[in-house]
Amino acid sequence: MKTPLLIGFSVLACSNVFANSQPAVTATPSPSERTYTHTLDNGLKIIVREDHRAPVMVSQVWYRIGSSYEPVGLTGVSHVLEHMMFKGTHKVPTGEFSKLISSYGGSENAFTSYDFTGYYQMMNANNLPLSIELEADRMANAIFPEDEFVKEIEVVKEERRLRTDDNPNSRTYERFMAAAYLSSGYHNPIIGWMHDLDNLTYKDALDWYKTWYAPNNATLIVVGDVAHKDVFALAKQYFGPIAAKTLPTVAPPTEVAGLGERRINVELTANVPSIYIGYNVPGINTVKEEWEIYALRMLAGVLDGGYSARIETELVRNKQITASAGANYGGFSRGDTLFLLSGVPTQNHTVEDVEAALTEQLERLKTDLASPEEMARVQAQVISGIVYQQDSISSQANQIGRMESIGRSWQEMDTFAEHLKAVTAEQIRSVAQKYLIRDNKTVATLTPKQ
């Protein structure tokens, strides 16, 4: 067993801290009943969900900063900063963070999205003190060796080339998003535009870190075989001394009203054509009538909710217009979002055929009511998904973190299924008529080069 590099942490001293403090289990409480929250004086919010089925835990720190916050010229800086956060502190040299977690049998990684950046470790529950101490250390004391930045920015550029520039569908989707979002920060790709990455400096990343990485802009989430009081105590010990910061004031990303349909065509070397269709719609933070969020989610489920949904049944299997197609609406975002449809035509059809078929499906929903059987199917799928999600401590933590990081409460997901059950077929028709209209529409097609 290796001796940790950090001062103040001893696996032997902490090995029984959780096992000795577990309450006797007399019944199986609901996930909400096993979830506890606490906020430190410096603003760090801590959410703990006790799950004692296995002696493991996942610890996550979510920062309310992502690519949608980035100004023109600094696109990609949030993701670059995520990479730089593994370059060490004065206590933990470059490369040692991951080695430490691995040496105790754990796994770790990080992620950047439009609305947040997160870091996580999954380990034996006894090793939670190590995870929390490491995260607190780099929240306050991350160092940015300039030579490491020079190397890491090239790693990010290569990641962009691999995932986007060399993938025709990814490049088309990137251009589609830029056309669909005119005034919102969602206009820019999470990884950043290549010309911005070329010009991004060491100081840009350091300034971004100093501005946004603070306890009052973060949430610590722990799910697993832990006792909440012990987690709160550890958080106070390691995160408590970190001072809060004055954060910039930001508004949710909102879109200007559409003035007509927008269309782009992307010509690239590709095997097959494809099409993306998006409608600008509100998200949970920008909608005026909250029921509309759940009606749009039900609408997406009627179209694309498994083997018996309309798109799969009618367009893929029966008419064989599309080799694949789908509809999606998340709704849980910091700002306005998209109702998205996409498709790849079969060999004997074109993207125009796919668009016409998908549009016909939307027009039907504007006039005809979804059937009771369709409504019940979507509701059952959502409920089963929520149940299955409880099997994974990582999925539970991700759900909590996402909601908290967009300015909502994790508790709202407890009522998600009930909100969907309350949606009527008339409400689905209403949101289709209101939002899925020409002025809100953006279309991007990928045309293979001859």
LUMLO-795215 format. One record per residue (C-alpha): x, y, z. Coordinates in pm, whole numbers, plus 50000, padded with zeros to 5 digits. Example, Ala and Ser with C-alpha at 12.3 -4.5 7.8 and 13.67 -1.06 7.14 Angstrom:
<node><u>51230</u><v>49550</v><w>50780</w></node>
<node><u>51367</u><v>49894</v><w>50714</w></node>
END
This chain:
<node><u>50000</u><v>50000</v><w>50000</w></node>
<node><u>50138</u><v>50335</v><w>49902</w></node>
<node><u>50156</u><v>50623</v><w>50148</w></node>
<node><u>49951</u><v>50922</v><w>50021</w></node>
<node><u>50143</u><v>51232</v><w>49925</w></node>
<node><u>49892</u><v>51461</v><w>50092</w></node>
<node><u>49938</u><v>51588</v><w>50445</w></node>
<node><u>49673</u><v>51485</v><w>50694</w></node>
<node><u>49530</u><v>51181</v><w>50517</w></node>
<node><u>49574</u><v>50831</v><w>50652</w></node>
<node><u>49382</u><v>50537</v><w>50514</w></node>
<node><u>49442</u><v>50344</v><w>50834</w></node>
<node><u>49308</u><v>50625</v><w>51047</w></node>
<node><u>48999</u><v>50664</v><w>50830</w></node>
<node><u>48935</u><v>50303</v><w>50733</w></node>
<node><u>48652</u><v>50252</v><w>50979</w></node>
<node><u>48504</u><v>50601</v><w>50990</w></node>
<node><u>48211</u><v>50506</v><w>50769</w></node>
<node><u>48158</u><v>50144</v><w>50870</w></node>
<node><u>48127</u><v>50236</v><w>51238</w></node>
<node><u>47876</u><v>50511</v><w>51177</w></node>
<node><u>47620</u><v>50327</v><w>50965</w></node>
<node><u>47268</u><v>50335</v><w>51110</w></node>
<node><u>47081</u><v>50011</v><w>51156</w></node>
<node><u>46862</u><v>49943</v><w>50855</w></node>
<node><u>46507</u><v>49861</v><w>50950</w></node>
<node><u>46332</u><v>49946</v><w>50621</w></node>
<node><u>46423</u><v>50052</v><w>50270</w></node>
<node><u>46390</u><v>50430</v><w>50252</w></node>
<node><u>46332</u><v>50606</v><w>49920</w></node>
<node><u>46623</u><v>50780</v><w>49744</w></node>
<node><u>46494</u><v>51117</v><w>49865</w></node>
<node><u>46479</u><v>50995</v><w>50222</w></node>
<node><u>46842</u><v>50889</v><w>50190</w></node>
<node><u>46955</u><v>51225</v><w>50050</w></node>
<node><u>47094</u><v>51499</v><w>50273</w></node>
<node><u>47210</u><v>51853</v><w>50196</w></node>
<node><u>47430</u><v>52102</v><w>50373</w></node>
<node><u>47594</u><v>52430</v><w>50275</w></node>
<node><u>47925</u><v>52549</v><w>50417</w></node>
<node><u>47981</u><v>52910</v><w>50522</w></node>
<node><u>48183</u><v>52969</v><w>50204</w></node>
<node><u>47888</u><v>52869</v><w>49986</w></node>
<node><u>47987</u><v>52513</v><w>49890</w></node>
<node><u>47673</u><v>52301</v><w>49866</w></node>
<node><u>47709</u><v>51936</v><w>49968</w></node>
<node><u>47458</u><v>51668</v><w>49868</w></node>
<node><u>47495</u><v>51316</v><w>50003</w></node>
<node><u>47285</u><v>51017</v><w>49906</w></node>
<node><u>47344</u><v>50712</v><w>50122</w></node>
<node><u>47339</u><v>50386</v><w>49928</w></node>
<node><u>47470</u><v>50094</v><w>50133</w></node>
<node><u>47425</u><v>49811</v><w>49881</w></node>
<node><u>47799</u><v>49789</v><w>49813</w></node>
<node><u>48109</u><v>49930</v><w>49992</w></node>
<node><u>48180</u><v>50186</v><w>49718</w></node>
<node><u>48115</u><v>50553</v><w>49659</w></node>
<node><u>48134</u><v>50814</v><w>49385</w></node>
<node><u>48247</u><v>51165</v><w>49475</w></node>
<node><u>48189</u><v>51450</v><w>49232</w></node>
<node><u>48259</u><v>51823</v><w>49225</w></node>
<node><u>48046</u><v>52017</v><w>48977</w></node>
<node><u>48133</u><v>52376</v><w>48883</w></node>
<node><u>47867</u><v>52601</v><w>48735</w></node>
<node><u>48080</u><v>52697</v><w>48438</w></node>
<node><u>48085</u><v>52556</v><w>48087</w></node>
<node><u>48115</u><v>52656</v><w>47725</w></node>
<node><u>47790</u><v>52857</v><w>47720</w></node>
<node><u>47957</u><v>53108</v><w>47954</w></node>
<node><u>48251</u><v>53171</v><w>47720</w></node>
<node><u>48286</u><v>53503</v><w>47534</w></node>
<node><u>48382</u><v>53541</v><w>47171</w></node>
<node><u>48750</u><v>53457</v><w>47126</w></node>
<node><u>48772</u><v>53228</v><w>47429</w></node>
<node><u>48568</u><v>52932</v><w>47309</w></node>
<node><u>48699</u><v>52603</v><w>47446</w></node>
<node><u>48864</u><v>52755</v><w>47752</w></node>
<node><u>48640</u><v>52562</v><w>47997</w></node>
<node><u>48740</u><v>52233</v><w>47841</w></node>
<node><u>49107</u><v>52327</v><w>47827</w></node>
<node><u>49089</u><v>52419</v><w>48195</w></node>
<node><u>48941</u><v>52076</v><w>48269</w></node>
<node><u>49256</u><v>51923</v><w>48118</w></node>
<node><u>49485</u><v>52158</v><w>48311</w></node>
<node><u>49324</u><v>52066</v><w>48642</w></node>
<node><u>49513</u><v>51736</v><w>48627</w></node>
<node><u>49850</u><v>51913</v><w>48609</w></node>
<node><u>49896</u><v>51918</v><w>48985</w></node>
<node><u>49925</u><v>52140</v><w>49289</w></node>
<node><u>50217</u><v>52218</v><w>49518</w></node>
<node><u>50127</u><v>51906</v><w>49720</w></node>
<node><u>50047</u><v>51677</v><w>49428</w></node>
<node><u>50294</u><v>51701</v><w>49137</w></node>
<node><u>50188</u><v>51677</v><w>48773</w></node>
<node><u>50051</u><v>51333</v><w>48692</w></node>
<node><u>50027</u><v>51217</v><w>49054</w></node>
<node><u>49655</u><v>51285</v><w>49099</w></node>
<node><u>49550</u><v>51000</v><w>48872</w></node>
<node><u>49824</u><v>50773</v><w>49005</w></node>
<node><u>49706</u><v>50825</v><w>49362</w></node>
<node><u>49346</u><v>50737</v><w>49280</w></node>
<node><u>49456</u><v>50434</v><w>49081</w></node>
<node><u>49689</u><v>50312</v><w>49357</w></node>
<node><u>49388</u><v>50283</v><w>49588</w></node>
<node><u>49186</u><v>50091</v><w>49330</w></node>
<node><u>48980</u><v>50389</v><w>49216</w></node>
<node><u>48890</u><v>50543</v><w>48882</w></node>
<node><u>48855</u><v>50910</v><w>48796</w></node>
<node><u>48781</u><v>51144</v><w>48510</w></node>
<node><u>48621</u><v>51477</v><w>48423</w></node>
<node><u>48371</u><v>51623</v><w>48178</w></node>
<node><u>48280</u><v>51961</v><w>48030</w></node>
<node><u>47938</u><v>52056</v><w>47897</w></node>
<node><u>47761</u><v>52371</v><w>47788</w></node>
<node><u>47645</u><v>52449</v><w>48142</w></node>
<node><u>47894</u><v>52285</v><w>48378</w></node>
<node><u>48229</u><v>52118</v><w>48435</w></node>
<node><u>48263</u><v>51818</v><w>48663</w></node>
<node><u>48529</u><v>51598</v><w>48822</w></node>
<node><u>48471</u><v>51259</v><w>48981</w></node>
<node><u>48631</u><v>50963</v><w>49154</w></node>
<node><u>48481</u><v>50620</v><w>49217</w></node>
<node><u>48649</u><v>50426</v><w>49496</w></node>
<node><u>48604</u><v>50207</v><w>49795</w></node>
<node><u>48398</u><v>50410</v><w>50040</w></node>
<node><u>48678</u><v>50405</v><w>50298</w></node>
<node><u>48891</u><v>50614</v><w>50063</w></node>
<node><u>48648</u><v>50906</v><w>50040</w></node>
<node><u>48874</u><v>51129</v><w>50256</w></node>
<node><u>49145</u><v>51103</v><w>49989</w></node>
<node><u>48902</u><v>51202</v><w>49715</w></node>
<node><u>48772</u><v>51503</v><w>49905</w></node>
<node><u>49117</u><v>51623</v><w>50006</w></node>
<node><u>49245</u><v>51599</v><w>49650</w></node>
<node><u>48950</u><v>51793</v><w>49508</w></node>
<node><u>48970</u><v>52064</v><w>49773</w></node>
<node><u>49342</u><v>52099</v><w>49709</w></node>
<node><u>49303</u><v>52158</v><w>49338</w></node>
<node><u>49002</u><v>52385</v><w>49381</w></node>
<node><u>49227</u><v>52630</v><w>49565</w></node>
<node><u>49584</u><v>52543</v><w>49469</w></node>
<node><u>49598</u><v>52417</v><w>49111</w></node>
<node><u>49918</u><v>52514</v><w>48936</w></node>
<node><u>49947</u><v>52572</v><w>48564</w></node>
<node><u>50300</u><v>52501</v><w>48446</w></node>
<node><u>50331</u><v>52693</v><w>48122</w></node>
<node><u>50521</u><v>52411</v><w>47954</w></node>
<node><u>50236</u><v>52174</v><w>48043</w></node>
<node><u>49983</u><v>52415</v><w>47892</w></node>
<node><u>50177</u><v>52424</v><w>47565</w></node>
<node><u>50162</u><v>52045</v><w>47547</w></node>
<node><u>49802</u><v>52013</v><w>47663</w></node>
<node><u>49657</u><v>52263</v><w>47417</w></node>
<node><u>49796</u><v>52044</v><w>47139</w></node>
<node><u>49625</u><v>51743</v><w>47298</w></node>
<node><u>49294</u><v>51932</v><w>47291</w></node>
<node><u>49344</u><v>52032</v><w>46927</w></node>
<node><u>49408</u><v>51670</v><w>46835</w></node>
<node><u>49094</u><v>51572</v><w>47027</w></node>
<node><u>48900</u><v>51822</v><w>46818</w></node>
<node><u>49049</u><v>51686</v><w>46494</w></node>
<node><u>48963</u><v>51329</v><w>46592</w></node>
<node><u>48611</u><v>51387</v><w>46722</w></node>
<node><u>48493</u><v>51671</v><w>46498</w></node>
<node><u>48712</u><v>51772</v><w>46207</w></node>
<node><u>48762</u><v>51417</v><w>46080</w></node>
<node><u>48398</u><v>51318</v><w>46135</w></node>
<node><u>48156</u><v>51453</v><w>45871</w></node>
<node><u>47846</u><v>51408</v><w>46088</w></node>
<node><u>48010</u><v>51584</v><w>46383</w></node>
<node><u>48117</u><v>51875</v><w>46164</w></node>
<node><u>47767</u><v>51903</v><w>46020</w></node>
<node><u>47612</u><v>51896</v><w>46366</w></node>
<node><u>47855</u><v>52166</v><w>46482</w></node>
<node><u>47751</u><v>52393</v><w>46195</w></node>
<node><u>47387</u><v>52308</v><w>46260</w></node>
<node><u>47417</u><v>52418</v><w>46624</w></node>
<node><u>47589</u><v>52741</v><w>46521</w></node>
<node><u>47301</u><v>52817</v><w>46282</w></node>
<node><u>47027</u><v>52715</v><w>46528</w></node>
<node><u>47160</u><v>52932</v><w>46812</w></node>
<node><u>47210</u><v>53291</v><w>46703</w></node>
<node><u>47230</u><v>53478</v><w>47033</w></node>
<node><u>47293</u><v>53201</v><w>47288</w></node>
<node><u>47623</u><v>53067</v><w>47420</w></node>
<node><u>47510</u><v>52727</v><w>47292</w></node>
<node><u>47614</u><v>52860</v><w>46950</w></node>
<node><u>47975</u><v>52760</v><w>47016</w></node>
<node><u>48111</u><v>52403</v><w>47034</w></node>
<node><u>48211</u><v>52280</v><w>47379</w></node>
<node><u>48560</u><v>52195</v><w>47257</w></node>
<node><u>48596</u><v>52539</v><w>47100</w></node>
<node><u>48660</u><v>52664</v><w>46748</w></node>
<node><u>49004</u><v>52568</v><w>46621</w></node>
<node><u>49112</u><v>52929</v><w>46558</w></node>
<node><u>49031</u><v>53013</v><w>46922</w></node>
<node><u>49232</u><v>52714</v><w>47044</w></node>
<node><u>49521</u><v>52834</v><w>46827</w></node>
<node><u>49513</u><v>53170</v><w>47005</w></node>
<node><u>49429</u><v>53054</v><w>47358</w></node>
<node><u>49701</u><v>53136</v><w>47611</w></node>
<node><u>49821</u><v>53001</v><w>47941</w></node>
<node><u>49693</u><v>53321</v><w>48105</w></node>
<node><u>49345</u><v>53273</v><w>47956</w></node>
<node><u>49309</u><v>52935</v><w>48128</w></node>
<node><u>49455</u><v>53062</v><w>48454</w></node>
<node><u>49221</u><v>53363</v><w>48460</w></node>
<node><u>48922</u><v>53138</v><w>48390</w></node>
<node><u>49022</u><v>52920</v><w>48685</w></node>
<node><u>49067</u><v>53216</v><w>48918</w></node>
<node><u>48729</u><v>53359</v><w>48816</w></node>
<node><u>48503</u><v>53056</v><w>48831</w></node>
<node><u>48657</u><v>52784</v><w>49047</w></node>
<node><u>48530</u><v>52872</v><w>49391</w></node>
<node><u>48332</u><v>52694</v><w>49663</w></node>
<node><u>48032</u><v>52921</v><w>49613</w></node>
<node><u>48022</u><v>52818</v><w>49245</w></node>
<node><u>48046</u><v>52444</v><w>49311</w></node>
<node><u>47850</u><v>52147</v><w>49440</w></node>
<node><u>48004</u><v>51843</v><w>49609</w></node>
<node><u>47800</u><v>51528</v><w>49551</w></node>
<node><u>47870</u><v>51195</v><w>49719</w></node>
<node><u>47662</u><v>50883</v><w>49657</w></node>
<node><u>47742</u><v>50546</v><w>49807</w></node>
<node><u>47822</u><v>50356</v><w>50124</w></node>
<node><u>47882</u><v>50662</v><w>50341</w></node>
<node><u>47723</u><v>50841</v><w>50634</w></node>
<node><u>47614</u><v>51195</v><w>50553</w></node>
<node><u>47739</u><v>51348</v><w>50878</w></node>
<node><u>48087</u><v>51213</v><w>50815</w></node>
<node><u>48085</u><v>51355</v><w>50461</w></node>
<node><u>47975</u><v>51696</v><w>50589</w></node>
<node><u>48258</u><v>51689</v><w>50843</w></node>
<node><u>48517</u><v>51598</v><w>50580</w></node>
<node><u>48390</u><v>51870</v><w>50349</w></node>
<node><u>48414</u><v>52127</v><w>50624</w></node>
<node><u>48766</u><v>52012</v><w>50709</w></node>
<node><u>48905</u><v>52034</v><w>50357</w></node>
<node><u>48681</u><v>52274</v><w>50166</w></node>
<node><u>48583</u><v>52495</v><w>50459</w></node>
<node><u>48905</u><v>52705</v><w>50466</w></node>
<node><u>48871</u><v>52800</v><w>50095</w></node>
<node><u>48740</u><v>53154</v><w>50060</w></node>
<node><u>48434</u><v>53236</v><w>49853</w></node>
<node><u>48474</u><v>53462</v><w>49550</w></node>
<node><u>48272</u><v>53741</v><w>49395</w></node>
<node><u>48135</u><v>53580</v><w>49082</w></node>
<node><u>48038</u><v>53752</v><w>48756</w></node>
<node><u>47665</u><v>53796</v><w>48705</w></node>
<node><u>47532</u><v>53584</v><w>48419</w></node>
<node><u>47188</u><v>53537</v><w>48267</w></node>
<node><u>47045</u><v>53217</v><w>48117</w></node>
<node><u>47129</u><v>53176</v><w>47747</w></node>
<node><u>46826</u><v>53298</v><w>47555</w></node>
<node><u>46749</u><v>53304</v><w>47187</w></node>
<node><u>46620</u><v>53591</v><w>46976</w></node>
<node><u>46286</u><v>53532</v><w>46808</w></node>
<node><u>46316</u><v>53363</v><w>46471</w></node>
<node><u>46237</u><v>53559</v><w>46155</w></node>
<node><u>46205</u><v>53264</v><w>45923</w></node>
<node><u>46347</u><v>52923</v><w>45851</w></node>
<node><u>46727</u><v>52888</v><w>45841</w></node>
<node><u>46901</u><v>52636</v><w>45615</w></node>
<node><u>47260</u><v>52530</v><w>45563</w></node>
<node><u>47418</u><v>52260</v><w>45350</w></node>
<node><u>47752</u><v>52106</v><w>45439</w></node>
<node><u>47948</u><v>51933</v><w>45164</w></node>
<node><u>48211</u><v>51690</v><w>45293</w></node>
<node><u>48364</u><v>51358</v><w>45209</w></node>
<node><u>48113</u><v>51114</v><w>45359</w></node>
<node><u>47957</u><v>50777</v><w>45294</w></node>
<node><u>47593</u><v>50874</v><w>45337</w></node>
<node><u>47390</u><v>51196</v><w>45358</w></node>
<node><u>47210</u><v>51303</v><w>45674</w></node>
<node><u>46980</u><v>51575</v><w>45799</w></node>
<node><u>46935</u><v>51766</v><w>46126</w></node>
<node><u>46620</u><v>51963</v><w>46202</w></node>
<node><u>46590</u><v>52180</v><w>46512</w></node>
<node><u>46320</u><v>52403</v><w>46656</w></node>
<node><u>46409</u><v>52672</v><w>46909</w></node>
<node><u>46209</u><v>52601</v><w>47223</w></node>
<node><u>46236</u><v>52705</v><w>47589</w></node>
<node><u>46410</u><v>52508</v><w>47862</w></node>
<node><u>46309</u><v>52462</v><w>48224</w></node>
<node><u>46461</u><v>52797</v><w>48326</w></node>
<node><u>46311</u><v>53005</v><w>48045</w></node>
<node><u>45965</u><v>52858</v><w>47991</w></node>
<node><u>45669</u><v>53061</v><w>48119</w></node>
<node><u>45436</u><v>52764</v><w>48173</w></node>
<node><u>45632</u><v>52474</v><w>48322</w></node>
<node><u>45390</u><v>52209</v><w>48198</w></node>
<node><u>45512</u><v>52282</v><w>47845</w></node>
<node><u>45850</u><v>52127</v><w>47927</w></node>
<node><u>45686</u><v>51798</v><w>48012</w></node>
<node><u>45449</u><v>51817</v><w>47714</w></node>
<node><u>45746</u><v>51861</v><w>47478</w></node>
<node><u>45917</u><v>51564</v><w>47644</w></node>
<node><u>45604</u><v>51354</v><w>47592</w></node>
<node><u>45586</u><v>51470</v><w>47231</w></node>
<node><u>45943</u><v>51350</v><w>47169</w></node>
<node><u>45853</u><v>51017</v><w>47329</w></node>
<node><u>45552</u><v>50967</v><w>47105</w></node>
<node><u>45776</u><v>51016</v><w>46801</w></node>
<node><u>46085</u><v>50833</v><w>46922</w></node>
<node><u>46042</u><v>50620</v><w>47229</w></node>
<node><u>46149</u><v>50273</v><w>47127</w></node>
<node><u>46054</u><v>50004</v><w>46880</w></node>
<node><u>45682</u><v>50086</v><w>46880</w></node>
<node><u>45717</u><v>50466</v><w>46849</w></node>
<node><u>45597</u><v>50642</v><w>46536</w></node>
<node><u>45932</u><v>50714</v><w>46371</w></node>
<node><u>46065</u><v>50360</v><w>46415</w></node>
<node><u>45735</u><v>50197</v><w>46317</w></node>
<node><u>45633</u><v>50413</v><w>46023</w></node>
<node><u>45948</u><v>50568</v><w>45877</w></node>
<node><u>46210</u><v>50302</v><w>45948</w></node>
<node><u>46023</u><v>49968</v><w>45926</w></node>
<node><u>45705</u><v>50026</v><w>45728</w></node>
<node><u>45788</u><v>50293</v><w>45470</w></node>
<node><u>46165</u><v>50237</v><w>45489</w></node>
<node><u>46238</u><v>50603</v><w>45418</w></node>
<node><u>46506</u><v>50629</v><w>45685</w></node>
<node><u>46781</u><v>50389</v><w>45782</w></node>
<node><u>46780</u><v>50562</v><w>46119</w></node>
<node><u>46600</u><v>50862</v><w>46263</w></node>
<node><u>46513</u><v>51013</v><w>46597</w></node>
<node><u>46359</u><v>51293</v><w>46798</w></node>
<node><u>46493</u><v>51439</v><w>47119</w></node>
<node><u>46407</u><v>51705</v><w>47372</w></node>
<node><u>46598</u><v>51741</v><w>47698</w></node>
<node><u>46448</u><v>52055</v><w>47843</w></node>
<node><u>46669</u><v>52056</v><w>48151</w></node>
<node><u>46924</u><v>52316</v><w>48047</w></node>
<node><u>47032</u><v>52655</v><w>48172</w></node>
<node><u>46865</u><v>52840</v><w>47886</w></node>
<node><u>46659</u><v>52803</v><w>47572</w></node>
<node><u>46716</u><v>52476</v><w>47392</w></node>
<node><u>46615</u><v>52275</v><w>47083</w></node>
<node><u>46358</u><v>52017</v><w>46987</w></node>
<node><u>46577</u><v>51805</v><w>46764</w></node>
<node><u>46504</u><v>51562</v><w>46483</w></node>
<node><u>46759</u><v>51381</v><w>46270</w></node>
<node><u>46771</u><v>51113</v><w>46007</w></node>
<node><u>46973</u><v>50918</v><w>45751</w></node>
<node><u>46788</u><v>50819</v><w>45432</w></node>
<node><u>46778</u><v>50466</v><w>45298</w></node>
<node><u>46950</u><v>50396</v><w>44969</w></node>
<node><u>46640</u><v>50468</v><w>44758</w></node>
<node><u>46548</u><v>50791</v><w>44935</w></node>
<node><u>46691</u><v>51141</v><w>44986</w></node>
<node><u>46730</u><v>51379</v><w>45278</w></node>
<node><u>46439</u><v>51573</v><w>45127</w></node>
<node><u>46226</u><v>51261</v><w>45164</w></node>
<node><u>46336</u><v>51225</v><w>45525</w></node>
<node><u>46256</u><v>51589</v><w>45601</w></node>
<node><u>45913</u><v>51559</v><w>45439</w></node>
<node><u>45836</u><v>51243</v><w>45636</w></node>
<node><u>45948</u><v>51392</v><w>45969</w></node>
<node><u>45755</u><v>51713</v><w>45898</w></node>
<node><u>45444</u><v>51510</v><w>45820</w></node>
<node><u>45476</u><v>51343</v><w>46160</w></node>
<node><u>45489</u><v>51683</v><w>46330</w></node>
<node><u>45189</u><v>51810</v><w>46136</w></node>
<node><u>44986</u><v>51509</v><w>46247</w></node>
<node><u>45063</u><v>51592</v><w>46609</w></node>
<node><u>44937</u><v>51946</v><w>46552</w></node>
<node><u>44596</u><v>51817</v><w>46448</w></node>
<node><u>44547</u><v>51464</v><w>46583</w></node>
<node><u>44570</u><v>51369</v><w>46948</w></node>
<node><u>44824</u><v>51113</v><w>47066</w></node>
<node><u>44650</u><v>50790</v><w>47160</w></node>
<node><u>44608</u><v>50675</v><w>47521</w></node>
<node><u>44830</u><v>50375</v><w>47437</w></node>
<node><u>45109</u><v>50604</v><w>47319</w></node>
<node><u>45080</u><v>50821</v><w>47628</w></node>
<node><u>45097</u><v>50517</v><w>47856</w></node>
<node><u>45398</u><v>50376</v><w>47670</w></node>
<node><u>45603</u><v>50695</v><w>47707</w></node>
<node><u>45515</u><v>50728</v><w>48074</w></node>
<node><u>45610</u><v>50365</v><w>48141</w></node>
<node><u>45943</u><v>50408</v><w>47962</w></node>
<node><u>46032</u><v>50717</v><w>48163</w></node>
<node><u>45937</u><v>50555</v><w>48493</w></node>
<node><u>46137</u><v>50241</v><w>48414</w></node>
<node><u>46435</u><v>50458</v><w>48320</w></node>
<node><u>46417</u><v>50635</v><w>48656</w></node>
<node><u>46402</u><v>50301</v><w>48836</w></node>
<node><u>46696</u><v>50155</v><w>48643</w></node>
<node><u>46897</u><v>50468</v><w>48709</w></node>
<node><u>46892</u><v>50390</v><w>49080</w></node>
<node><u>47102</u><v>50080</v><w>49009</w></node>
<node><u>47407</u><v>50299</v><w>48944</w></node>
<node><u>47554</u><v>50532</v><w>49203</w></node>
<node><u>47717</u><v>50728</v><w>48920</w></node>
<node><u>47384</u><v>50779</v><w>48742</w></node>
<node><u>47225</u><v>50898</v><w>49065</w></node>
<node><u>47507</u><v>51147</v><w>49125</w></node>
<node><u>47497</u><v>51268</v><w>48764</w></node>
<node><u>47125</u><v>51335</v><w>48785</w></node>
<node><u>47166</u><v>51534</v><w>49105</w></node>
<node><u>47463</u><v>51727</v><w>48971</w></node>
<node><u>47302</u><v>51820</v><w>48642</w></node>
<node><u>46992</u><v>51961</v><w>48808</w></node>
<node><u>47186</u><v>52160</v><w>49066</w></node>
<node><u>47430</u><v>52294</v><w>48807</w></node>
<node><u>47158</u><v>52446</v><w>48590</w></node>
<node><u>47011</u><v>52630</v><w>48886</w></node>
<node><u>46740</u><v>52381</v><w>48977</w></node>
<node><u>46692</u><v>52142</v><w>49269</w></node>
<node><u>46770</u><v>51771</v><w>49261</w></node>
<node><u>46430</u><v>51718</v><w>49421</w></node>
<node><u>46253</u><v>51818</v><w>49101</w></node>
<node><u>46348</u><v>51485</v><w>48945</w></node>
<node><u>46143</u><v>51311</v><w>49215</w></node>
<node><u>45830</u><v>51462</v><w>49060</w></node>
<node><u>45936</u><v>51420</v><w>48697</w></node>
<node><u>45725</u><v>51110</v><w>48635</w></node>
<node><u>45423</u><v>51268</v><w>48802</w></node>
<node><u>45454</u><v>51575</v><w>48581</w></node>
<node><u>45463</u><v>51353</v><w>48273</w></node>
<node><u>45157</u><v>51160</v><w>48390</w></node>
<node><u>44969</u><v>51490</v><w>48420</w></node>
<node><u>45033</u><v>51582</v><w>48055</w></node>
<node><u>44730</u><v>51549</v><w>47831</w></node>
<node><u>44713</u><v>51473</v><w>47461</w></node>
<node><u>44565</u><v>51820</v><w>47414</w></node>
<node><u>44873</u><v>51975</v><w>47574</w></node>
<node><u>45101</u><v>51781</v><w>47341</w></node>
<node><u>44905</u><v>51916</v><w>47046</w></node>
<node><u>44924</u><v>52266</v><w>47194</w></node>
<node><u>45305</u><v>52276</v><w>47225</w></node>
<node><u>45343</u><v>52127</v><w>46877</w></node>
<node><u>45129</u><v>52407</v><w>46735</w></node>
<node><u>45307</u><v>52674</v><w>46938</w></node>
<node><u>45674</u><v>52583</v><w>46899</w></node>
<node><u>45725</u><v>52349</v><w>46603</w></node>
<node><u>45675</u><v>52621</v><w>46345</w></node>
<node><u>45868</u><v>52756</v><w>46049</w></node>
<node><u>46003</u><v>53066</v><w>46226</w></node>
<node><u>46169</u><v>52846</v><w>46489</w></node>
<node><u>46315</u><v>52598</v><w>46240</w></node>
<node><u>46677</u><v>52533</v><w>46140</w></node>
<node><u>46777</u><v>52264</v><w>45891</w></node>
<node><u>47128</u><v>52134</v><w>45819</w></node>
<node><u>47202</u><v>51871</v><w>45556</w></node>
<node><u>47520</u><v>51676</v><w>45494</w></node>
<node><u>47583</u><v>51619</v><w>45125</w></node>
<node><u>47862</u><v>51374</v><w>45040</w></node>
<node><u>48115</u><v>51521</v><w>44798</w></node>
<node><u>48123</u><v>51357</v><w>44457</w></node>
END
